[in-house]
């Protein structure tokens, strides 16, 4: 398995992490949260000689979905998102594009809607969907158990959690999602968030289970 991260500058003034997962045997590829800069994403897929199978969206916010239409038009691939966020793809008030000057209108339709516990296969790589409502009602993470790797979207960050002052967000839900679904993963699980640096489950546990700050 090959995992690549691309930092994509978006309208929020913070780079969004776009991830590319590549199975070396089958060449099947998944792109997670293509926020924009599609030519760079395609260039990397072509360098790997990958075949785009899925475009996975951890949630429906505009800073994670801005490049989806262009990427799908140019390379194909099925769009996957948790069913509770599928309608938000076309709701400007939920995906936040309503509030952005000069942001082109996004019209997206998911090819498949996923649920908690679903398994997605990229060649020999198995990814498990973990529904983690809170940042949005349909936020989700992807867990690769045999690699001890978690793609956390905007649910869990290094030292903090995702915003809960946005449409469909809920503070209690995000804390429940983190404590009951993510903190139970092995401590040496590497966490790759939607923004910022990676971390490990074991380094984040004190925040949620002991109410202590994260150790630097």
Order of alpha helices (4+ residues) and beta strands (2+ residues): beta-beta-beta-alpha-beta-alpha-alpha-beta-alpha-alpha-beta-beta-beta-beta-beta-beta-beta-alpha-beta-beta-alpha
